[in-house]
Amino acid sequence: MNRKLISLAAALALVASPAVVAAQAPGAQSANSQRSVGPTVAANTVGIRAPAVTQASTARAADTHMGAGQNVALMVVGGAAIIIGAIIGETAGLLIAVAGAVIGLYGLFHFIQ
């Protein structure tokens, strides 16, 4: 019984609040009364939108460092695999260390070029 009374009181407080009543009033119109109703062409995309204007200097600066992040990441992962392989030891550790060395050298090769 107590839950029903609390739920009823909360619903009445929400419905009778001035913000909800003002928003539902038919005479309450915004300053932009010519606003179109329904879907628009500008709102047809979902998610993150690309900026409308891109600066050429930013694009040129990004081209000079293109791909360096992936190569550095390969070298770091390869080095970590070598260390983990040394900690594990035995045949499994040796295989992980060799695979890490191959990955690290692959990243270094592409980083140098």
Number of C-alpha atoms within 10 A of each C-alpha: 5 7 8 9 10 11 11 12 12 12 11 11 11 13 12 11 10 11 10 11 13 12 11 10 9 8 8 10 10 8 7 7 7 7 8 8 6 5 8 8 6 6 7 7 8 6 5 6 7 7 6 5 6 9 7 9 8 9 10 10 10 11 9 9 9 10 12 14 12 13 21 16 15 22 23 17 17 25 19 17 23 24 15 16 21 16 12 14 13 10 10 12 18 17 16 21 24 16 16 24 19 18 22 23 17 15 22 18 12 14 16 8 5
